[in-house]
């Protein structure tokens, strides 16, 4: 709708050039300021919510576009264009409130998958958590990188269930999940061993997945748990491994995730990161890695 309203500027260009240049200047400066914030999508929201404060300005441009008396046919065309945009906006607002559209972790593939969908099977079906790092994070120097290729014991990784596999992503062994083994190898660490408390971490994870049967990993979740995070108790957060449900069989796929963990204010807490196959369907995993980043020292909080 905002993009459509910008057509109203062209009518100002010929009739009121001073207002035209003022409008263009305002749009450029306000858009630059909005886009300059470290979190460009402004956290959980539907749409670019920072533009809401300027809807009145864009409504005026839209009114200018619709008020051209010499071209009634053009006005009718614009109105016909507006109606489907309004309908789409209402539908997607409904999708957002019913957990079909993710509040921040959307991309082209996810948008195409849930476009115009209203069935309950699409609720909370999107995974692959993608959160950008905070502006205080030092993304040039990871604190530590924990990775396992399932070939041998690796630092931080426990309960490695391995399987000899000629088609492993790398090496000769892979991790394996099914009805017997619902939990993958688990990264289990004490955060104070990476950085002194209080500490805030941003993590980037990667795992390669190979489905043995159609859609077998669609019920698998990445799980992050922290024991006794605060007085309220433990922390648990899970999300689907796959960005969208995937029915590919016999092909290795790379699944990635990134997010900011809750702040660790006191030492002694245990952080666990693993895959939970609650659907108990067989699939293989390989080359599981998690990179940890923390805040820049020069602006480290007290």
N, C-alpha and C positions, 0 to 999 in steps of 0.2 A: 504493500500500500504506500509506503514511504517512497519507494522507487517510482511508483506511478505518479505521486504528487509532484515529483521533481520536474515533470513536464510543464507544470505551471510556471516555472522560472522562465521558460522560453517566451511566454506571452509577456512577461515583464520586460524582457530584453528590448522589445520594440516600442512598448508604450511608456514604460517608466524605467529608463536605464539606471538611474541612481539607486532605485529600490532593487533592481536586478543585481547590481554589483554588491549592494549591502547584503542581499540574501545569499549570494554565492560565498561571500566572505564569511558570513555567519555559519553556513553549512560546513565549510572547510575547517574553520577553527574549532567548532564544537565537535565535529567528527574526529579531528586529530586528538583533541583532549580526551574524548571517550576512549579512543583506541590506544591511548598511552598508558592506561592502567595495566599493571602486571597480569591481572586476571582478565583477559580480553572478553570472556563470556560472563563475567560478573557473578560467578558462583551459580548455585542452583537456581534456574529460572527457565521460563519458556520465552525464547527470543532474546533480543538484545535490550534488556530492560532499562539500560542507562538512557536510551532514547525516549523513554516515556515522558520525561520532563519537557521534551521539545515537540510532543505530538501537536500541541496547539499551533506551533509555527507551520508544521507540515500540513495541518488541516487547512490553514489559510491558503497555502499553495494549491491544495486540492480544490478548494473553493474557487480560486482564480481559474483553474483548469476547466471547471464545470460552468463558469459564468460567462463564457464567450458567446454572446448573443448572435454573432454572425454565422456561427457554425453549429446549428442544432444537431446535425447529423454526427459531428465529432463528439458533442456532449453525450449523445445517446450511446455512442461506442464506448466512451470512457465509463459510463455507468454500467454497461454490460460487462466491462472488464472488472469493475469493482465487486460486483455481486459474487462471482466465484471465489475471489480473494477473501471476502468476508466469510463465506461458507467454509472455506478451507481453514481459516483462522479459528473459527468456532470448533470445528472438528478436532483440530490439533490441540486446542486448549483442553478439550475433553480427553484426548489421548494422554496429554501430559498429567492431568489429575488422576488418571487411571493407570499410571505407571507403564504405559505403552511407549511413550517418548521418554527417554532418559533425561534427568534434570541437567546433566552437564556432559555426559560422555556419549555424544552423538558424532557420527561421521556419515559419509555418503552411503556406504553399504547398509548401515543401520536404518537410515532414513528411507531408503528404497524398500527395505524389508517390511517396515511397519506402515508404509504410506497408505493412508485411507483405511487401515485395518481397525476393526472395533471388537473382534472376537476376544473372549477372555483368555484364549491360549497365547495371545500376544502380550499379556500383562507380565511384566518383569522378565521378558524373554531375552533382553539384550544384555550382553556381558562385556568382557574385555575392558574393565575399568580404565579410563584414560583421564587423569587429572594432571594439570600442568603444575610445575613446582612454584612455590611461593618466591617472592622477590628476594627473600633473605637467604635462599638456599645457594650453596656453592656447588654448581653443577659441573664445574671443571675438574674437581678432585673428589672422587667417591671415597667415602670413609673405608668401605670394604666391599668386596664382591664375593658372594658365596655362590659356588656353582658345583654341580655334580653331573658327570657324564655316565654315571652308573657302572663305570669300569672298576672303580676302587673306592675305598672310604674317602670321604671328603670332609673338610673342616665345616662344622656346624650342622651337617646333615645326619639324620638318624632314621632308623627303620627303613633301610633301603631294601625294597623287594625287587630283585632283578631277575631277568630272563635272558637266556642266550638267544640271540635273534640275528640271523644272517642279513636281515634288512634293517638293522639299527640305523638311526640317523647318523651316529658316529660310533666307532669302535665295534665291539661284539655283543654288548649287553644293553638292555633297556629297562626302564621301570615298567611295571605292569599293574593294572587295576582291573578288578572284576568283582563278582559276587563274594569271593572269598577275601580279597584284599581291597577294601573300599577306600583306603587312605594311602596316598603316595608317600615317598620319602619326605621327611619333614625337616625344614630348617628350624632349628631350635637354638636360640642364643639369648644371652644376657645383654641388653642394649648398652649397659655401662662399659662393656668390653670394647665397644666401638667409639663411644664418646661419653665424657663425664655428664652426669645428670645435674640439672635438668637438660634434656636433649629432645630435639624435634627432628624427625627423620622423614625424608622423601625417598621412596623406593621405586625402582624400575625393575620389573620382572619379565622373564622370557622363558617359555617352555615349548618344546616341540611335541606334537601330538599326532598319533597314528591310529585311526579308528579301525577296529577289526571287523565291525559290522556297521551297517548304515545308521548314522546318528548316534553311535554309542557314547560319544563324549558330550552330547547335548545336555545331559543331566549332571555333568561334572561341574564343580565349583572350586574357585580359588578361595581359600579360607585364611584369614589373618586373625589370630587370637592372642590375647595378652592376659595373663593371670593377675588378678588384684591390681588393675590399672589405677583404681582410686577407691574411695570408701563405698562407692556404689556397687563395686564388685568387679567381675571380669569383663573384658572387651571381646566381642566376636563380630566379625564382618565377613560376609561371603558374597560372591558374585559369579555368574556363569563364566567358564573358561572361554567359550567361543563368543566372538562379537555378536554373531547371529547364529541360530541353529544351522549346523552344517551336516550334510549327508554324504560328504566325500569319503570314499573307502580306499584303503591301500596307498595313501599319499601322506607324507609328513607335512604338517602345517605348523607354522610358528604362531603362537598365541602370546600376546604381550599385555602387560598391565602396568599401571603407575598410579601412585596415590601418596598422600601425606598421612603418616601415622599419627595417632594421638600422642600428645607430649608425655615423655617419661620424666616425671618429677622426682621420683625416688628410685634408688638402685634396688636390685633384687628381683625385679619383674622378669618373667620369661616370655619371650616373643616366639610364636610359632607360625610358620607359613607352609601350607601344604595344599594338595588337591584332594577333594572329597568326592568320590564317585557314588553319590547317594542313589543313583539309578541302577547301580550294580551291573553295569554293562562293560564288556571287555574292550580295553584300548591300551595302547602303549604310550609312554612318555620318555623323552630323552633330553639331555642337555638343558637341565633346569637351572636357572641362575637368577639371583636377586642382587641388585646393586643398591647400596645405601649412600645417601647424601645427607649432609647436615648443614646448619647455618654457617654463613661466613663469619670467621672469627672476629673481624673488626666490628661487626654489629651483633655479636652474640648477646643474647638477652641475659640479664642477671638471674 
